[in-house]
Amino acid sequence: MPNTYSQIYIQIVFCVKGRENLIPSSHRIELEKYIAGIVNNRKQKLLALYANPDHIHLLFSFQNLDKSLSEIVRDIKAGSSKFINESHWCNRKFNW
C-alpha cells in the first residue's frame, strides 16, 4: 500500500483587545521571537510571523497533532500576554 502524506497550513490573525495600538514597534522583534519560541516548543513549523501595533499574523504548518489547534492558539495568546505584561510595555493589563 502506498504512503499517504498531507500538509496543513494554518493562518491565524488575532488582535489586541479593543484594537488599540499597544504593541510598540521598538519591541516588535522581541515579541515575534517569543511567539516563535512558543510555536516551535509546540512542535509546529513556523512559516511567517508579523506583529503589527494592534494585531498579529501567524502562518505555520500544523505538523504535530498531539495538541488541537485551539490549544496551540490558547498557548500563544496566553504566553505572549503574560510576556508583555511581565515586560511592562503597557500602563495597564495587556489582553488579546
N, CA and C atoms as a LAMMPS dump frame, in Angstrom:
ITEM: TIMESTEP
0
ITEM: NUMBER OF ATOMS
288
ITEM: BOX BOUNDS ff ff ff
-5.0000000000000000e+02 5.0000000000000000e+02
-5.0000000000000000e+02 5.0000000000000000e+02
-5.0000000000000000e+02 5.0000000000000000e+02
ITEM: ATOMS id mol type element x y z
1 1 1 N 0.851 -1.187 0
2 1 2 C 0 0 0
3 1 3 C 0.889 1.24 0
4 2 1 N 0.635 2.199 -0.862
5 2 2 C 1.47 3.404 -0.922
6 2 3 C 1.263 4.293 0.307
7 3 1 N 2.282 5.088 0.591
8 3 2 C 2.211 6.018 1.712
9 3 3 C 1.296 7.185 1.386
10 4 1 N 0.697 7.738 2.412
11 4 2 C -0.16 8.902 2.253
12 4 3 C 0.467 10.06 3.025
13 5 1 N 0.572 11.199 2.386
14 5 2 C 1.152 12.372 3.017
15 5 3 C 0.138 13.515 2.971
16 6 1 N 0.201 14.334 3.985
17 6 2 C -0.661 15.516 3.986
18 6 3 C 0.099 16.684 4.602
19 7 1 N -0.316 17.878 4.241
20 7 2 C 0.287 19.094 4.769
21 7 3 C -0.839 20.089 5.035
22 8 1 N -0.898 20.596 6.261
23 8 2 C -1.939 21.543 6.641
24 8 3 C -1.27 22.85 7.046
25 9 1 N -1.672 23.941 6.411
26 9 2 C -1.168 25.254 6.753
27 9 3 C -2.273 26.025 7.476
28 10 1 N -1.887 26.677 8.566
29 10 2 C -2.838 27.431 9.373
30 10 3 C -2.419 28.893 9.391
31 11 1 N -3.358 29.782 9.07
32 11 2 C -3.127 31.217 9.211
33 11 3 C -3.997 31.713 10.35
34 12 1 N -3.387 32.422 11.264
35 12 2 C -4.102 32.956 12.42
36 12 3 C -3.846 34.456 12.485
37 13 1 N -4.889 35.204 12.706
38 13 2 C -4.781 36.642 12.942
39 13 3 C -5.577 36.919 14.211
40 14 1 N -4.936 37.527 15.184
41 14 2 C -5.682 37.95 16.375
42 14 3 C -5.219 39.336 16.78
43 15 1 N -6.151 40.078 17.388
44 15 2 C -5.886 41.493 17.648
45 15 3 C -5.869 41.793 19.14
46 16 1 N -5.276 42.935 19.438
47 16 2 C -5.256 43.457 20.793
48 16 3 C -6.692 43.807 21.183
49 17 1 N -7.045 43.538 22.436
50 17 2 C -8.392 43.852 22.903
51 17 3 C -8.694 45.329 22.659
52 18 1 N -9.801 45.6 21.98
53 18 2 C -10.186 46.968 21.652
54 18 3 C -9.448 47.542 20.456
55 19 1 N -8.658 46.722 19.768
56 19 2 C -7.868 47.14 18.596
57 19 3 C -6.989 48.356 18.893
58 20 1 N -6.496 48.432 20.129
59 20 2 C -5.618 49.54 20.5
60 20 3 C -4.197 49.238 20.039
61 21 1 N -3.439 50.267 19.733
62 21 2 C -2.047 50.122 19.301
63 21 3 C -1.141 49.989 20.528
64 22 1 N -1.109 48.794 21.102
65 22 2 C -0.361 48.574 22.334
66 22 3 C 0.941 47.805 22.142
67 23 1 N 1.231 47.366 20.925
68 23 2 C 2.488 46.662 20.672
69 23 3 C 3.477 47.684 20.108
70 24 1 N 4.427 48.13 20.925
71 24 2 C 5.363 49.156 20.465
72 24 3 C 6.286 48.607 19.377
73 25 1 N 6.557 49.422 18.383
74 25 2 C 7.426 48.984 17.289
75 25 3 C 8.83 48.661 17.792
76 26 1 N 9.24 49.283 18.885
77 26 2 C 10.566 49.015 19.445
78 26 3 C 10.673 47.605 20.037
79 27 1 N 9.543 46.979 20.334
80 27 2 C 9.525 45.633 20.925
81 27 3 C 8.975 44.572 19.979
82 28 1 N 8.678 44.949 18.746
83 28 2 C 8.054 44.026 17.792
84 28 3 C 8.885 42.767 17.575
85 29 1 N 10.163 42.924 17.326
86 29 2 C 11.019 41.765 17.032
87 29 3 C 11.144 40.868 18.266
88 30 1 N 11.23 41.459 19.432
89 30 2 C 11.312 40.691 20.674
90 30 3 C 10.05 39.842 20.868
91 31 1 N 8.882 40.431 20.605
92 31 2 C 7.628 39.7 20.714
93 31 3 C 7.549 38.592 19.67
94 32 1 N 7.969 38.872 18.454
95 32 2 C 7.95 37.855 17.398
96 32 3 C 8.839 36.668 17.764
97 33 1 N 10.014 36.934 18.328
98 33 2 C 10.894 35.841 18.746
99 33 3 C 10.26 35.016 19.861
100 34 1 N 9.591 35.682 20.769
101 34 2 C 8.936 34.967 21.875
102 34 3 C 7.822 34.064 21.347
103 35 1 N 6.985 34.592 20.462
104 35 2 C 5.898 33.798 19.887
105 35 3 C 6.457 32.657 19.042
106 36 1 N 7.533 32.903 18.306
107 36 2 C 8.167 31.845 17.513
108 36 3 C 8.626 30.71 18.423
109 37 1 N 9.139 31.046 19.585
110 37 2 C 9.545 30.026 20.548
111 37 3 C 8.375 29.189 21.032
112 38 1 N 7.24 29.835 21.274
113 38 2 C 6.045 29.099 21.701
114 38 3 C 5.614 28.114 20.616
115 39 1 N 5.564 28.589 19.375
116 39 2 C 5.142 27.729 18.254
117 39 3 C 6.111 26.566 18.089
118 40 1 N 7.406 26.841 18.138
119 40 2 C 8.407 25.785 17.986
120 40 3 C 8.357 24.783 19.136
121 41 1 N 8.11 25.251 20.367
122 41 2 C 8.006 24.353 21.513
123 41 3 C 6.783 23.448 21.422
124 42 1 N 5.78 23.864 20.652
125 42 2 C 4.588 23.024 20.44
126 42 3 C 4.776 22.099 19.238
127 43 1 N 6.013 22.044 18.728
128 43 2 C 6.417 21.162 17.621
129 43 3 C 5.669 21.453 16.324
130 44 1 N 5.452 22.748 16.079
131 44 2 C 4.868 23.194 14.819
132 44 3 C 5.945 23.943 14.049
133 45 1 N 5.818 24.021 12.751
134 45 2 C 6.816 24.711 11.928
135 45 3 C 6.289 26.088 11.552
136 46 1 N 6.897 27.117 12.101
137 46 2 C 6.507 28.496 11.822
138 46 3 C 7.014 28.909 10.449
139 47 1 N 6.128 29.426 9.616
140 47 2 C 6.489 29.866 8.265
141 47 3 C 6.558 31.38 8.151
142 48 1 N 5.682 32.095 8.84
143 48 2 C 5.675 33.558 8.796
144 48 3 C 5.036 34.097 10.071
145 49 1 N 5.535 35.244 10.504
146 49 2 C 5.011 35.89 11.706
147 49 3 C 5.287 37.381 11.583
148 50 1 N 4.271 38.196 11.842
149 50 2 C 4.464 39.643 11.855
150 50 3 C 3.566 40.255 12.918
151 51 1 N 4.174 41.09 13.754
152 51 2 C 3.441 41.775 14.815
153 51 3 C 3.205 43.221 14.406
154 52 1 N 1.966 43.571 14.17
155 52 2 C 1.564 44.952 13.921
156 52 3 C 1.273 45.603 15.271
157 53 1 N 1.124 46.923 15.329
158 53 2 C 0.836 47.574 16.609
159 53 3 C -0.469 47.112 17.272
160 54 1 N -1.433 46.641 16.466
161 54 2 C -2.721 46.254 17.058
162 54 3 C -3.158 44.826 16.727
163 55 1 N -2.338 44.059 16.005
164 55 2 C -2.688 42.662 15.719
165 55 3 C -1.464 41.865 15.271
166 56 1 N -1.641 40.542 15.247
167 56 2 C -0.567 39.598 14.911
168 56 3 C -1.02 38.726 13.749
169 57 1 N -0.1 38.439 12.826
170 57 2 C -0.329 37.472 11.75
171 57 3 C 0.615 36.293 11.962
172 58 1 N 0.087 35.084 11.916
173 58 2 C 0.884 33.862 12.04
174 58 3 C 0.539 32.918 10.904
175 59 1 N 1.544 32.269 10.345
176 59 2 C 1.337 31.199 9.375
177 59 3 C 2.263 30.069 9.783
178 60 1 N 1.681 28.909 10.057
179 60 2 C 2.515 27.777 10.421
180 60 3 C 1.961 26.491 9.839
181 61 1 N 2.855 25.522 9.76
182 61 2 C 2.495 24.202 9.272
183 61 3 C 2.052 23.381 10.472
184 62 1 N 0.835 22.894 10.429
185 62 2 C 0.258 22.119 11.527
186 62 3 C 0.763 20.685 11.387
187 63 1 N 1.854 20.364 12.091
188 63 2 C 2.531 19.089 11.911
189 63 3 C 2.268 18.097 13.021
190 64 1 N 2.319 18.55 14.246
191 64 2 C 2.169 17.657 15.382
192 64 3 C 0.718 17.683 15.846
193 65 1 N 0.039 16.58 15.705
194 65 2 C -1.385 16.53 16.022
195 65 3 C -1.652 16.125 17.471
196 66 1 N -0.618 16.163 18.328
197 66 2 C -0.81 15.841 19.745
198 66 3 C -1.679 16.886 20.442
199 67 1 N -1.645 18.117 19.956
200 67 2 C -2.47 19.193 20.513
201 67 3 C -3.423 19.694 19.442
202 68 1 N -4.574 20.151 19.892
203 68 2 C -5.54 20.703 18.941
204 68 3 C -5.144 22.128 18.573
205 69 1 N -5.717 22.618 17.498
206 69 2 C -5.451 23.981 17.061
207 69 3 C -5.847 24.984 18.143
208 70 1 N -6.971 24.762 18.792
209 70 2 C -7.414 25.701 19.828
210 70 3 C -6.448 25.727 21.013
211 71 1 N -5.833 24.599 21.338
212 71 2 C -4.847 24.573 22.419
213 71 3 C -3.596 25.352 22.04
214 72 1 N -3.178 25.241 20.794
215 72 2 C -1.992 25.968 20.334
216 72 3 C -2.253 27.47 20.347
217 73 1 N -3.414 27.893 19.846
218 73 2 C -3.757 29.323 19.849
219 73 3 C -3.856 29.832 21.282
220 74 1 N -4.461 29.05 22.151
221 74 2 C -4.565 29.436 23.568
222 74 3 C -3.176 29.627 24.172
223 75 1 N -2.255 28.701 23.889
224 75 2 C -0.903 28.794 24.424
225 75 3 C -0.173 30.035 23.896
226 76 1 N -0.354 30.341 22.62
227 76 2 C 0.289 31.514 22.022
228 76 3 C -0.255 32.791 22.651
229 77 1 N -1.578 32.9 22.738
230 77 2 C -2.182 34.119 23.271
231 77 3 C -1.871 34.291 24.76
232 78 1 N -1.994 33.213 25.54
233 78 2 C -1.738 33.308 26.982
234 78 3 C -0.263 33.585 27.267
235 79 1 N 0.615 32.866 26.576
236 79 2 C 2.043 33.057 26.804
237 79 3 C 2.528 34.431 26.405
238 80 1 N 2.082 34.916 25.256
239 80 2 C 2.517 36.24 24.799
240 80 3 C 1.917 37.351 25.663
241 81 1 N 0.685 37.189 26.122
242 81 2 C 0.089 38.187 27.03
243 81 3 C 0.877 38.27 28.328
244 82 1 N 1.222 37.115 28.873
245 82 2 C 1.998 37.083 30.113
246 82 3 C 3.359 37.747 29.902
247 83 1 N 4 37.448 28.765
248 83 2 C 5.296 38.044 28.446
249 83 3 C 5.2 39.564 28.365
250 84 1 N 4.196 40.073 27.677
251 84 2 C 4.028 41.528 27.531
252 84 3 C 3.743 42.172 28.877
253 85 1 N 2.874 41.553 29.686
254 85 2 C 2.55 42.115 30.998
255 85 3 C 3.756 42.105 31.933
256 86 1 N 4.555 41.036 31.908
257 86 2 C 5.739 40.976 32.763
258 86 3 C 6.833 41.924 32.291
259 87 1 N 6.81 42.274 31.002
260 87 2 C 7.791 43.221 30.454
261 87 3 C 7.385 44.677 30.677
262 88 1 N 6.141 44.902 31.132
263 88 2 C 5.618 46.243 31.437
264 88 3 C 5.686 47.18 30.236
265 89 1 N 5.224 46.695 29.085
266 89 2 C 5.183 47.535 27.88
267 89 3 C 3.99 48.484 27.911
268 90 1 N 2.982 48.165 28.694
269 90 2 C 1.75 48.968 28.747
270 90 3 C 1.554 49.506 30.158
271 91 1 N 0.793 50.58 30.249
272 91 2 C 0.476 51.159 31.552
273 91 3 C -0.604 50.396 32.29
274 92 1 N -1.272 49.489 31.561
275 92 2 C -2.333 48.682 32.167
276 92 3 C -2.172 47.246 31.696
277 93 1 N -3.089 46.39 32.12
278 93 2 C -3.006 44.98 31.766
279 93 3 C -3.249 44.788 30.267
280 94 1 N -2.379 43.999 29.622
281 94 2 C -2.489 43.708 28.198
282 94 3 C -3.344 42.464 27.996
283 95 1 N -4.242 42.515 27.009
284 95 2 C -5.072 41.366 26.636
285 95 3 C -5.234 41.311 25.134
286 96 1 N -5.326 40.099 24.616
287 96 2 C -5.68 39.906 23.215
288 96 3 C -7.178 39.931 23.11
